[in-house]
Amino acid sequence: MKFPGSVLVSLVLFAAETATALCLSGAYRAAGDRMWQWLTLLFALLPCVLVQLSLVFIHRDVSRDRPLVLLLHLLQLGPLVRCVEVFYIYFRAGRVEEPYVSITKKRQMPKDGYSEEIEKEVGQAEGKLCTHRSAFSRASVIQAFLGSAPQLTLQLYICVLQQEITAARSIFMVLSLLSIVYGALRCNILAIKIKYDDYDISVKPAAYLCIFMWRSFEIATRVTVLVLFSSVLQIWTLPVVLVNFFGFFFYPWILFWQSKSPFPENIEKALSRVGTTIVLCLLTFLYAGINMFCWSAVQVKLNDPDLINKSQNWYCLTVYYILRFIENAFLLLMWYIYKTDIYLYVCAPLLVLQLLIGYCMAVLFMLVFYQFCHPCKKLFSSSISEGLLSCFKFFCFICKPPKSTTPTNKAEVKSENTDEVQSSSKTIDSQNGNPHQSVSSNA
């Protein structure tokens, strides 16, 4: 049975970040910075509440008679209780014989064009651990993009305004960045397991390393660009954020309305239509929060029974990174034009170049992952290189100016005139007779 290390990592990051946020908010209160104190508390407590709700929802604690567990969730101690339960199940497994086991069928990765189907016995303990891992993975994604990402942006913004990086703030920013990168990594792994649920998937360490480097460069550069832009153009920060957020929030709903599919009813049997709508809104809210900072590996599709798009669409991936690169470059250009005196001792061109190169490094690691390290790359209908090549050909075809038709028309007119002259000469000869024939007859 696999050691539940992901559960332990999620709990450690969750507890460390929450404790550091509370300590830092106390420091802001002592310094008299009330606004920074309340914003730090808001970005710390809001994801805590959402994490408790997600754990309760996945484990269906409301419909079960577990009042102590519900009380601990209300006290924001749900992840700690769940982690204790996970390790209790893990260390107790194998000591008592289970009354029954379930048999699952998984297909192996294709080898030489053939894919074998294998059967595996899954006991009750292993099934419970799988549910806990899945719940903590989703909780890590919520914590990362609805708590850690806004928190990192806020603390970096405070450092820029105050021109000071304290020890507590630097530790907090490192923890927040690790939490975001880990949440993005879990999002990638979740997307792979959901899309290829019929296959036995094993993710190699090289894949984890590529995802970690890809997400680290992407998120770090994105947060830095947003902070630099907001530090000089505070008025335009809110429109930029709202356009990004609501664009990604309404995108799945627009596709759902265009498909004219019936309203999803199979999410949870105990939920009413209003409850299902709330769950779908929270899902698209999380989807928008992820895409604000990085590419969401899970593409929401509301008319699908699993609520995600299982097809590998290289066009969406290419369009996202092209548009995001253009947006980052534009925001950096605005910062460079309107930068204030607080950046007097900063080499602005070098900083802009470093950030753009950092984002290109993120794209490079992403390409390496999909081309060489993806655990299901043998199942792709086309590789990432072929997909990107077709995308670039498509964009070049769109951007290519139409050819001028004037020379062609002139040539057509000349050929038509020549044909008319030849046909008219033939007509005259047929009417008057051939002169050579008349000369020979007279002779």
C-alpha positions as CSV (number, residue, x, y, z in Angstrom):
1,M,0.0,0.0,0.0
2,K,1.3,3.4,-1.0
3,F,2.5,5.7,1.8
4,P,0.1,8.7,2.0
5,G,2.9,11.3,1.6
6,S,0.7,13.8,-0.3
7,V,-1.7,14.0,2.6
8,L,1.1,14.9,5.0
9,V,2.6,17.5,2.6
10,S,-0.8,19.1,2.2
11,L,-1.4,19.3,6.0
12,V,2.1,20.7,6.7
13,L,1.7,23.4,4.1
14,F,-1.8,24.2,5.2
15,A,-0.9,24.5,8.9
16,A,2.4,26.3,8.3
17,E,0.8,28.9,6.1
18,T,-2.2,29.5,8.4
19,A,0.0,29.9,11.5
20,T,2.4,32.3,9.7
21,A,-0.5,34.4,8.4
22,L,-1.9,34.7,11.9
23,C,1.5,35.8,13.3
24,L,2.1,38.3,10.4
25,S,-1.4,39.8,10.9
26,G,-0.6,40.3,14.6
27,A,2.6,42.1,13.6
28,Y,0.6,44.4,11.2
29,R,-1.8,45.1,14.1
30,A,1.1,46.0,16.4
31,A,2.6,48.3,13.7
32,G,-0.8,50.0,13.2
33,D,-1.4,48.7,9.6
34,R,-5.1,47.8,10.0
35,M,-5.7,47.4,6.3
36,W,-2.8,45.0,5.8
37,Q,-3.9,43.1,8.9
38,W,-7.5,42.5,7.7
39,L,-6.5,41.6,4.2
40,T,-4.0,39.1,5.5
41,L,-6.6,37.5,7.7
42,L,-9.2,37.5,4.9
43,F,-6.9,35.6,2.5
44,A,-6.0,33.2,5.3
45,L,-9.4,32.4,6.6
46,L,-11.5,32.3,3.4
47,P,-9.6,29.3,1.9
48,C,-9.7,27.6,5.4
49,V,-13.5,27.7,5.3
50,L,-13.6,26.5,1.7
51,V,-11.2,23.6,2.5
52,Q,-13.5,22.5,5.3
53,L,-16.5,22.6,3.1
54,S,-14.7,20.6,0.4
55,L,-13.6,17.9,2.8
56,V,-17.1,17.6,4.3
57,F,-18.7,17.5,0.9
58,I,-16.4,14.8,-0.5
59,H,-16.7,12.5,2.6
60,R,-20.5,13.2,2.8
61,D,-20.2,13.9,6.6
62,V,-23.5,15.8,6.7
63,S,-25.5,12.6,5.8
64,R,-23.5,10.5,8.3
65,D,-23.8,10.5,12.1
66,R,-20.4,12.1,12.9
67,P,-21.1,15.1,15.1
68,L,-17.5,15.3,16.5
69,V,-16.0,15.4,13.1
70,L,-18.4,18.2,12.0
71,L,-17.6,20.1,15.2
72,L,-13.8,19.9,14.5
73,H,-14.5,21.1,10.9
74,L,-16.3,24.1,12.3
75,L,-13.3,24.8,14.5
76,Q,-11.1,24.7,11.3
77,L,-9.4,21.5,12.4
78,G,-10.8,19.3,9.7
79,P,-7.5,18.7,7.8
80,L,-5.7,17.6,11.0
81,V,-8.5,15.1,11.9
82,R,-8.5,13.7,8.4
83,C,-4.7,13.3,8.4
84,V,-4.9,11.4,11.7
85,E,-7.6,9.2,10.3
86,V,-5.5,8.5,7.2
87,F,-2.4,7.4,9.1
88,Y,-4.6,5.3,11.5
89,I,-6.0,3.5,8.5
90,Y,-2.5,3.1,6.9
91,F,-0.8,1.6,9.9
92,R,-3.7,-0.6,10.8
93,A,-4.1,-2.0,7.3
94,G,-3.0,-5.7,7.0
95,R,-3.4,-6.5,10.7
96,V,-7.1,-7.4,10.4
97,E,-8.4,-9.4,7.5
98,E,-10.9,-7.5,5.5
99,P,-14.4,-9.1,5.0
100,Y,-14.5,-8.3,1.3
101,V,-12.5,-6.7,-1.5
102,S,-13.4,-5.1,-4.7
103,I,-11.8,-5.9,-8.1
104,T,-10.9,-3.0,-10.4
105,K,-9.8,-3.4,-14.0
106,K,-7.1,-1.1,-15.4
107,R,-5.3,-1.1,-18.7
108,Q,-1.6,-0.8,-19.0
109,M,0.1,1.7,-21.2
110,P,0.4,0.5,-24.8
111,K,3.6,-1.4,-25.6
112,D,4.3,-2.1,-29.3
113,G,0.7,-1.1,-30.1
114,Y,-0.9,-3.5,-27.6
115,S,-2.5,-2.7,-24.3
116,E,-3.2,-5.4,-21.7
117,E,-6.0,-5.2,-19.1
118,I,-5.1,-6.2,-15.6
119,E,-7.2,-6.9,-12.6
120,K,-6.4,-5.6,-9.1
121,E,-7.9,-6.3,-5.7
122,V,-8.7,-3.2,-3.7
123,G,-9.5,-3.6,0.0
124,Q,-11.6,-1.3,2.1
125,A,-8.5,0.4,3.7
126,E,-6.9,1.1,0.3
127,G,-10.2,2.5,-1.0
128,K,-10.6,4.8,2.0
129,L,-7.0,6.0,1.5
130,C,-7.7,6.7,-2.1
131,T,-10.7,8.8,-1.2
132,H,-8.6,10.8,1.4
133,R,-5.8,11.4,-1.1
134,S,-8.3,12.7,-3.7
135,A,-10.0,15.0,-1.0
136,F,-6.6,16.4,0.1
137,S,-5.6,17.0,-3.5
138,R,-8.7,19.1,-4.2
139,A,-8.2,20.9,-0.8
140,S,-4.6,21.7,-1.8
141,V,-5.8,23.3,-5.1
142,I,-8.4,25.4,-3.2
143,Q,-5.9,26.5,-0.7
144,A,-3.3,27.3,-3.3
145,F,-5.3,29.5,-5.7
146,L,-8.0,31.0,-3.5
147,G,-5.7,31.7,-0.6
148,S,-2.0,31.4,-1.2
149,A,-1.9,33.2,-4.6
150,P,-3.8,36.3,-3.4
151,Q,-1.7,36.2,-0.2
152,L,1.6,36.1,-2.1
153,T,0.5,39.0,-4.3
154,L,-0.5,41.0,-1.3
155,Q,2.7,40.5,0.7
156,L,4.9,41.2,-2.3
157,Y,2.9,44.4,-3.0
158,I,3.5,45.5,0.7
159,C,7.2,44.8,0.3
160,V,7.4,47.0,-2.8
161,L,5.5,49.8,-1.2
162,Q,7.4,49.8,2.1
163,Q,10.7,48.9,0.3
164,E,11.5,46.4,3.0
165,I,11.5,42.6,3.2
166,T,11.2,41.4,6.8
167,A,12.1,37.9,7.9
168,A,8.5,36.9,8.7
169,R,7.2,38.3,5.4
170,S,9.9,36.5,3.4
171,I,9.2,33.1,5.1
172,F,5.5,33.7,4.5
173,M,6.0,34.4,0.8
174,V,8.2,31.3,0.4
175,L,5.5,29.2,2.0
176,S,2.8,30.7,-0.2
177,L,4.8,30.1,-3.3
178,L,5.4,26.5,-2.4
179,S,1.7,26.1,-1.6
180,I,0.7,27.5,-5.0
181,V,3.3,25.3,-6.9
182,Y,2.2,22.2,-5.0
183,G,-1.5,23.0,-5.7
184,A,-0.7,23.4,-9.4
185,L,1.2,20.2,-9.4
186,R,-1.7,18.3,-7.8
187,C,-4.0,19.9,-10.3
188,N,-1.9,18.5,-13.2
189,I,-1.9,15.0,-11.6
190,L,-5.6,15.1,-11.0
191,A,-6.2,16.1,-14.6
192,I,-4.2,13.1,-15.8
193,K,-5.9,10.6,-13.5
194,I,-9.4,11.9,-14.4
195,K,-8.7,12.0,-18.2
196,Y,-7.1,8.6,-18.3
197,D,-9.1,6.8,-15.6
198,D,-9.1,3.5,-17.5
199,Y,-5.3,3.2,-17.4
200,D,-2.8,2.3,-14.7
201,I,-0.8,5.5,-14.4
202,S,2.6,5.9,-12.7
203,V,4.2,9.3,-12.7
204,K,7.9,9.3,-12.7
205,P,10.2,11.7,-10.7
206,A,11.3,13.5,-13.9
207,A,7.6,14.4,-14.6
208,Y,7.3,15.8,-11.1
209,L,10.4,17.9,-11.5
210,C,9.3,19.3,-14.9
211,I,5.9,20.2,-13.5
212,F,7.5,21.8,-10.4
213,M,9.9,23.9,-12.6
214,W,7.2,24.8,-15.1
215,R,4.8,26.0,-12.4
216,S,7.4,27.8,-10.3
217,F,8.6,30.0,-13.2
218,E,5.0,30.6,-14.5
219,I,3.5,31.6,-11.1
220,A,6.5,33.6,-9.9
221,T,6.7,35.7,-13.0
222,R,2.9,36.2,-13.2
223,V,2.7,37.4,-9.6
224,T,5.7,39.7,-10.0
225,V,4.2,41.3,-13.2
226,L,0.8,41.9,-11.4
227,V,2.6,43.5,-8.4
228,L,4.8,45.8,-10.5
229,F,1.8,47.0,-12.6
230,S,-0.4,47.5,-9.5
231,S,2.3,49.5,-7.7
232,V,2.3,52.3,-10.4
233,L,-1.2,52.1,-11.8
234,Q,-3.5,51.3,-8.9
235,I,-6.6,52.6,-10.7
236,W,-6.2,50.1,-13.6
237,T,-5.4,47.1,-11.4
238,L,-9.1,46.3,-10.6
239,P,-10.3,46.4,-14.3
240,V,-7.4,44.1,-15.3
241,V,-8.2,41.6,-12.5
242,L,-11.9,41.7,-13.1
243,V,-11.6,41.2,-16.9
244,N,-9.3,38.2,-16.3
245,F,-11.4,36.7,-13.6
246,F,-14.9,37.1,-15.1
247,G,-13.7,36.1,-18.5
248,F,-12.6,32.7,-17.2
249,F,-15.6,32.4,-14.9
250,F,-18.2,32.8,-17.6
251,Y,-16.3,30.9,-20.4
252,P,-17.5,27.4,-19.3
253,W,-21.1,28.8,-18.8
254,I,-21.1,30.3,-22.3
255,L,-20.0,27.0,-23.8
256,F,-22.6,25.2,-21.8
257,W,-25.4,27.6,-23.0
258,Q,-24.2,27.2,-26.6
259,S,-24.3,23.4,-26.4
260,K,-28.0,23.6,-25.3
261,S,-27.4,20.6,-23.1
262,P,-29.7,19.8,-20.1
263,F,-28.8,21.0,-16.7
264,P,-26.4,18.6,-14.9
265,E,-28.2,16.5,-12.3
266,N,-25.8,13.8,-11.5
267,I,-23.3,15.7,-9.3
268,E,-24.8,14.6,-6.0
269,K,-28.2,12.9,-5.4
270,A,-28.8,14.7,-2.2
271,L,-28.4,18.1,-3.8
272,S,-31.3,20.1,-5.1
273,R,-31.2,22.2,-8.3
274,V,-30.1,25.3,-6.2
275,G,-27.4,23.3,-4.5
276,T,-26.1,21.9,-7.8
277,T,-26.0,25.5,-9.2
278,I,-24.0,26.6,-6.1
279,V,-21.5,23.8,-6.5
280,L,-21.1,24.5,-10.2
281,C,-20.6,28.2,-9.5
282,L,-17.9,27.3,-6.9
283,L,-16.2,25.0,-9.4
284,T,-16.1,27.7,-12.1
285,F,-15.0,30.2,-9.4
286,L,-12.0,28.0,-8.6
287,Y,-11.4,27.5,-12.3
288,A,-11.2,31.3,-12.8
289,G,-8.9,31.6,-9.8
290,I,-6.5,29.1,-11.3
291,N,-6.4,30.6,-14.7
292,M,-5.7,34.0,-13.3
293,F,-2.2,32.9,-12.3
294,C,-1.4,29.8,-14.5
295,W,-2.8,27.4,-17.1
296,S,-5.5,25.2,-15.6
297,A,-4.7,21.6,-16.5
298,V,-8.4,20.7,-15.9
299,Q,-10.7,22.3,-18.4
300,V,-14.2,22.6,-17.1
301,K,-17.0,21.3,-19.3
302,L,-20.4,21.6,-17.7
303,N,-22.2,19.4,-20.2
304,D,-19.9,16.5,-19.6
305,P,-20.9,13.9,-16.8
306,D,-17.4,14.3,-15.2
307,L,-17.5,18.1,-15.6
308,I,-14.2,18.3,-17.3
309,N,-13.0,18.2,-20.9
310,K,-11.1,14.9,-21.5
311,S,-9.8,15.8,-25.0
312,Q,-6.3,17.1,-25.4
313,N,-6.7,20.5,-27.1
314,W,-3.4,21.9,-28.1
315,Y,-5.1,25.0,-29.7
316,C,-6.5,26.2,-26.3
317,L,-3.1,25.7,-24.7
318,T,-1.3,27.6,-27.4
319,V,-3.8,30.5,-27.4
320,Y,-3.7,30.8,-23.6
321,Y,0.1,31.1,-23.5
322,I,0.4,33.5,-26.4
323,L,-2.3,35.8,-25.0
324,R,-0.8,35.6,-21.5
325,F,2.7,36.4,-22.8
326,I,1.3,39.4,-24.7
327,E,-0.6,40.6,-21.6
328,N,2.5,40.2,-19.3
329,A,4.6,42.1,-21.9
330,F,1.9,44.9,-22.1
331,L,1.7,45.2,-18.3
332,L,5.5,45.4,-18.0
333,L,5.5,48.1,-20.7
334,M,3.0,50.1,-18.7
335,W,5.1,49.7,-15.6
336,Y,8.2,50.8,-17.4
337,I,6.5,53.9,-18.8
338,Y,4.9,55.0,-15.5
339,K,7.4,53.7,-12.9
340,T,7.9,56.0,-9.9
341,D,10.9,57.0,-7.8
342,I,10.7,53.8,-5.7
343,Y,12.3,52.0,-8.6
344,L,15.1,54.5,-8.9
345,Y,17.8,52.0,-8.1
346,V,16.3,49.2,-10.2
347,C,17.5,48.4,-13.7
348,A,14.1,48.4,-15.3
349,P,15.1,47.0,-18.8
350,L,17.0,44.1,-17.1
351,L,14.1,43.3,-14.8
352,V,11.7,43.3,-17.8
353,L,14.0,41.0,-19.7
354,Q,14.4,38.7,-16.8
355,L,10.6,38.4,-16.3
356,L,10.0,37.7,-20.0
357,I,12.8,35.1,-20.0
358,G,11.3,33.5,-16.9
359,Y,8.0,33.1,-18.5
360,C,9.6,31.6,-21.6
361,M,11.4,29.2,-19.3
362,A,8.0,28.1,-17.9
363,V,6.8,27.4,-21.4
364,L,10.0,25.5,-22.2
365,F,9.6,23.2,-19.2
366,M,5.9,22.7,-20.1
367,L,6.9,21.6,-23.6
368,V,9.5,19.2,-22.2
369,F,6.9,17.7,-19.9
370,Y,4.3,17.1,-22.6
371,Q,6.9,15.9,-25.1
372,F,9.0,13.6,-23.0
373,C,7.8,13.2,-19.4
374,H,4.0,12.9,-19.6
375,P,2.9,9.5,-18.3
376,C,0.3,9.1,-21.0
377,K,2.1,10.5,-24.0
378,K,1.6,7.2,-25.9
379,L,-2.1,7.9,-25.8
380,F,-1.9,11.3,-27.5
381,S,-3.3,11.4,-31.0
382,S,-0.6,14.0,-31.8
383,S,2.5,15.1,-29.9
384,I,2.9,18.6,-28.5
385,S,5.4,19.4,-31.3
386,E,3.0,18.4,-34.0
387,G,0.1,20.3,-32.2
388,L,2.2,23.5,-31.9
389,L,3.4,23.2,-35.5
390,S,-0.2,23.0,-36.7
391,C,-1.2,25.9,-34.5
392,F,1.6,28.1,-35.9
393,K,0.7,27.1,-39.4
394,F,-2.9,28.1,-38.7
395,F,-1.9,31.5,-37.3
396,C,0.5,32.1,-40.2
397,F,-2.3,31.3,-42.6
398,I,-4.6,33.8,-40.8
399,C,-1.9,36.6,-40.7
400,K,-0.7,36.0,-44.3
401,P,-1.8,38.9,-46.5
402,P,-4.0,37.8,-49.6
403,K,-2.2,37.7,-52.9
404,S,-2.8,40.5,-55.4
405,T,-5.1,39.4,-58.3
406,T,-4.2,42.2,-60.7
407,P,-1.4,40.5,-62.7
408,T,-3.5,37.4,-63.0
409,N,-6.4,39.3,-64.4
410,K,-4.1,41.1,-66.9
411,A,-2.7,37.8,-68.1
412,E,-6.2,36.4,-68.4
413,V,-7.3,39.5,-70.5
414,K,-4.2,39.1,-72.8
415,S,-4.9,35.4,-73.3
416,E,-8.6,36.1,-74.1
417,N,-7.6,38.8,-76.7
418,T,-5.1,36.4,-78.3
419,D,-7.8,33.7,-78.6
420,E,-10.2,36.2,-80.1
421,V,-7.7,37.3,-82.8
422,Q,-6.8,33.7,-83.7
423,S,-10.5,32.7,-83.9
424,S,-11.3,35.8,-86.1
425,S,-8.4,35.0,-88.5
426,K,-9.6,31.5,-88.9
427,T,-13.1,32.7,-89.7
428,I,-11.8,35.0,-92.4
429,D,-9.7,32.2,-94.0
430,S,-12.7,29.9,-94.0
431,Q,-14.8,32.6,-95.8
432,N,-12.2,33.8,-98.4
433,G,-10.4,30.6,-98.9
434,N,-6.7,29.8,-98.3
435,P,-4.4,32.0,-100.5
436,H,-1.8,29.2,-100.9
437,Q,-4.4,26.8,-102.2
438,S,-5.6,29.4,-104.8
439,V,-2.1,30.0,-106.1
440,S,-1.5,26.3,-106.5
441,S,-4.8,25.8,-108.4
442,N,-4.0,28.6,-110.8
443,A,-0.6,27.0,-111.5
